[in-house]
Amino acid sequence: MIQTCIDSGKGDELQMEAANITKNVWPEQHRSVPWVIINGVSLKSFQAQMYDLPRYLCD
């Protein structure tokens, strides 16, 4: 399945879509990878949450 995605060009399409979303985040541009975006909002303060996303999202 992964190889099919790569060979069909779908992988490139999905990567470009993700890049465009990341490039256009608001209000702060990403500074590293991965960069957490929650509800379409990008804040440096969210980045510490990436280490415990299940707790942050579910509590």
ZIHUKA-V710723 format. One record per residue. N is the residue number from 1. SS is DSSP state (hx for helix, st for strand, lp for the rest). PHI is phi in radians with two decimals (NA if undefined). PSI is psi in whole degrees, 0 to 359 (999 if undefined). Layout:
N/SS/PHI/PSI, N/SS/PHI/PSI
This chain:
1/lp/NA/316, 2/hx/-1.13/316, 3/hx/-1.09/321, 4/hx/-1.07/318, 5/hx/-1.06/317, 6/hx/-1.15/311, 7/hx/-1.17/330, 8/hx/-1.44/348, 9/lp/1.55/353, 10/hx/-1.07/323, 11/hx/-1.04/317, 12/hx/-1.11/319, 13/hx/-1.09/315, 14/hx/-1.15/321, 15/hx/-1.13/319, 16/hx/-1.15/320, 17/hx/-1.07/315, 18/hx/-1.11/320, 19/hx/-1.10/319, 20/hx/-1.15/320, 21/hx/-1.09/313, 22/hx/-1.10/319, 23/hx/-1.13/330, 24/lp/-1.81/19, 25/lp/-1.17/159, 26/st/-2.38/147, 27/st/-1.57/347, 28/lp/-1.94/133, 29/lp/-1.20/150, 30/lp/-1.17/150, 31/lp/-2.12/351, 32/lp/-2.74/175, 33/lp/-2.22/128, 34/lp/-1.34/160, 35/lp/-2.24/120, 36/lp/-1.40/131, 37/lp/-2.14/122, 38/st/-2.04/123, 39/lp/0.93/39, 40/lp/1.35/6, 41/st/-1.97/135, 42/st/-1.98/115, 43/lp/-2.34/142, 44/hx/-1.00/325, 45/hx/-1.12/338, 46/hx/-1.27/338, 47/hx/-1.12/329, 48/hx/-1.15/336, 49/hx/-1.25/343, 50/hx/-1.08/338, 51/hx/-1.43/348, 52/hx/-2.52/49, 53/hx/-1.01/316, 54/hx/-1.00/316, 55/hx/-1.15/317, 56/hx/-1.10/317, 57/hx/-1.36/331, 58/hx/-1.71/342, 59/lp/-1.46/999
